[in-house]
């Protein structure tokens, strides 16, 4: 039978009770982690968000009524206990913060009883994620998840304090906005007052933060809720949080400086990690050439090497055809993996095919310096030696090659490099390697749409020295864009924005908008640009991703209180769900059934 608090006040959280409280009377409240009845003496582990405290019930201390209640305790009962603190009689439990003390109970109230939970509330749960997410309110009681959520709160508080010190204002922007043609992944919200019209939920506060710069606020930030209706992965959710900022009268250096100092403070205060400044930088071109990725993982080497010149005269058809088609031949040296069994090499070939490779060529160098290769018979002895030398191959190394269009080669080797690092256990989660990737291409060609599209978004400033190429060679124009990368994950990104009307109009033209379309979609921004715009730039972090990296979680679902699963549904509330016909009628919407 549940009792009320009846004026009882909690004096401490569980781990706030320490040996310095020995001899004092305390009142603690929380959940029963486990209860052990040793006949005449009952040991209870009491848990709250701070941790665990051992309570001892003996009838001579707490009386017959409280002892009878203690005999009924089961896991997840919510209780209030008053008792006195004493040094632990048995050995000290080194695994508990309160391992040198216990509370000898004088009274007990059962505030709430619990059914047997569908899974144990414990760290590093082995329970299937689907079940845990269905009962997320129980899953959130697990100490490891609670620590993640607390870190998230701490990071938000530190960020707010730091940015306020740096002269930023926190300003909220709307979440019911206008959908744009760039917003193919918008979530749409029907309007009851304007039948047939829809709001979109923002994928980012981009246009509003630029307008705030036009309005003279100089430095803005917010922890913005954003929404994207796209296929999910381990580090994606349909709704997510950005640490979003914009600054006026700045260039690239100013944005990078304030963000480096923010990251230094966050990682020191939360992870006790001393981030050395300045953070290393690498251009997008260099990142692709050396690592096959625009978000390279710097925790290990295994860099790509371009051997197109070395194999230029080779008769090996795979290399020859790739080079004739304007592609390249590149390789990675998996140091010390030369004795890898054929079966594992075949598995790597299959892995590479998943990223568009037609195959994977290899040379395994034995300890005695002899070669085992999938293509040796197509090359002369000298050609093979030259190739091994170019790859800095030593006895015991495994050399892997991809030959195709650059895009495919980068994709294949960039991912293969990560796969090999995983297999060799080179990816330590607490080894934080930061990198700025700069000078992204302004545009990328979309085969699907048959035109150039913005690599970041249409408001990104081109590099001054490249702007003259916008008509003759648009793909060669670099942008004043930058990403902050941590351990192979893009944690945030931003750019200097276009603030001149003529460049913005030209940008829309290159992206295939007529002046009328540009005005229709972005008229409010283009009109604002007529009234004096300061040069401005900004950046946004994925807060969920940042916390995931800080705590070493494998998925952002472990750092979000109520996450969605892969199909964007919520297993606990069962959203999305059909709505009442009457609601649809009011909105002028009819749902038609499609044949499967």
Secondary structure, DSSP 8 states (H G I E B T S, - for coil): -----TT------GGG--GGGTT-EEEEEEEEEEEEE-SSEEEEEEEETTEEEEEEEEHHHHHHHHHHHHHT--TT-EEEEEEEEEE-SS---TTSTTTTEEEEEEEEEEEE-----SS---TT--S-HHHHHHTHHHHTTSHHHHHHHHHHHHHHHHHHHHHHHTT-EE----SSB---TT-TT--EEE-SSSTT-EEE--S--HHHHHHHHHTT--EEEEEEEEE--S---TT--SEEEEEEEEEES--HHHHHHHHHHHHHHHHHHHH-----SS--EEEHHHHHHHHSSSS--TTS----EE-TTTTTT---HHHHHHHHTT-EEEEEEETT-TT--HHHHHHHHHHHHTTT-S--EEEEE-TTS-EEESSGGGS-HHHHHHHHHHTT--TT-EEEEEEE-HHHHHHHHHHHHHHHHHHTT---TT---EEEEE--BSEEEETTTTEEEESS-TTB-B-GGGGGGTTT-GGG-BBSEEEEEETTEEEEEEEEB---HHHHHHHHHHTT--HHHHHHHHHHHHHHGGG----EEEEEEEHHHHHHHHHT-SSGGGGSTT---TTS-BTTTTBS----HHHHHHHT--------
